[in-house]
Amino acid sequence: MLARPVLLYDGNCAFCRRWIERVRRWDRRNQIELLPAAERHSHPGLPTLSDAELDAAMHLVLPDGRVYSGGRAVPHLLRRLPGGGIPRLVFYIPGVPLVTSLGYNWVARRRHRFGCADGACGIAAR
């Protein structure tokens, strides 16, 4: 069982690390553990997620075992951040969750183009 939510992300991706740093600064109460996906095996209580699943999207793992991936994780992440409840209200508008997921997936597939200029992260842009 987890003591607090864990956000798994691509620690090899410069774009992802920049966004995680924003979350780290926003999470002043340290409510969410931010963990590079490659380190997941050293953390007890996390569900088994394949490398392919972890490469495709971030995953927010809640203490009760629920897992939210990609754009579906955003409102659950906002809920746990100071002041995030107000922006989270937009997810009650019909269509917003779908558009968020589609947008997230589009960016996630191209993230190495956005953050790895000149191969800075060692991963070829796809």
C-alpha positions in Angstrom: 0.0 0.0 0.0 1.2 3.4 -0.9 1.4 6.3 1.6 0.7 8.9 -1.1 0.0 9.0 -4.8 3.0 8.3 -7.1 3.4 9.9 -10.5 5.5 7.7 -12.8 7.1 9.6 -15.7 9.8 9.2 -18.3 13.0 10.3 -16.5 15.0 10.1 -19.7 12.9 12.7 -21.4 13.9 16.4 -21.0 10.4 17.6 -21.9 8.9 15.3 -19.2 11.5 16.3 -16.6 10.7 20.0 -17.2 7.0 19.4 -16.6 7.7 17.3 -13.6 9.7 20.1 -12.2 6.7 22.4 -12.6 4.6 19.8 -10.7 7.3 19.6 -8.0 7.2 23.4 -7.5 3.4 23.5 -7.4 3.1 20.6 -4.9 4.3 22.7 -2.0 2.7 20.2 0.5 4.6 17.3 -1.0 1.4 15.4 -1.6 2.6 13.4 -4.7 5.7 11.3 -5.0 7.4 11.9 -8.4 9.2 8.9 -9.6 11.0 8.2 -12.9 9.5 5.0 -14.4 12.9 3.3 -14.5 13.0 3.4 -10.7 9.6 1.8 -10.2 11.0 -1.6 -9.3 12.6 -0.2 -6.2 9.3 1.1 -4.9 7.1 -1.4 -3.1 3.4 -1.2 -3.6 3.4 -0.1 -7.3 1.4 -2.2 -9.8 3.1 -4.0 -12.6 3.2 -1.7 -15.6 4.9 -2.7 -18.8 7.7 -0.7 -20.4 5.5 0.0 -23.3 2.7 1.4 -21.1 5.2 3.6 -19.2 6.8 4.8 -22.5 3.3 5.8 -23.8 2.2 8.0 -20.9 2.7 9.2 -17.3 0.8 7.1 -14.7 -0.7 8.4 -11.5 -1.0 5.5 -9.0 -3.2 6.3 -6.0 -2.8 4.7 -2.6 -6.0 2.6 -3.1 -4.4 1.0 -6.2 -6.3 2.9 -8.9 -4.1 4.0 -11.9 -4.8 6.9 -14.2 -2.7 7.3 -17.3 -1.9 10.1 -19.7 -4.7 12.8 -20.0 -7.0 10.8 -17.7 -4.5 11.5 -14.9 -4.6 15.3 -15.2 -7.8 16.0 -13.1 -6.7 13.5 -10.4 -3.3 15.2 -10.3 -4.9 18.7 -10.1 -7.1 17.5 -7.2 -4.0 16.9 -5.1 -2.2 20.2 -5.9 -2.8 23.5 -4.1 -5.4 25.5 -6.0 -5.8 22.7 -8.5 -9.5 22.2 -7.7 -10.5 25.3 -9.7 -8.8 24.3 -12.9 -10.1 20.8 -12.4 -13.7 22.0 -12.7 -13.1 22.4 -16.5 -13.0 18.5 -16.7 -16.8 18.5 -15.9 -17.5 20.2 -19.3 -18.5 17.5 -21.8 -15.7 16.7 -24.2 -12.9 18.2 -22.2 -11.6 14.9 -20.9 -11.6 13.4 -24.4 -9.8 16.4 -25.9 -7.3 16.4 -23.0 -6.5 12.7 -23.6 -6.2 13.2 -27.4 -3.9 16.2 -26.9 -1.9 14.4 -24.3 -1.4 11.4 -26.5 -0.4 13.6 -29.5 2.2 15.4 -27.4 3.4 12.2 -25.7 4.2 10.6 -29.0 6.3 13.6 -30.0 7.8 14.6 -26.7 11.3 13.8 -27.7 11.0 16.4 -30.5 10.0 19.0 -27.9 12.6 18.4 -25.3 15.7 16.8 -26.8 17.2 19.4 -29.1 20.3 18.0 -30.6 19.7 14.6 -29.0 20.2 16.1 -25.5 18.3 13.3 -23.8 19.9 10.5 -25.8 16.7 9.3 -27.4 16.0 9.8 -31.1 13.0 11.9 -31.9 10.2 9.8 -33.3 
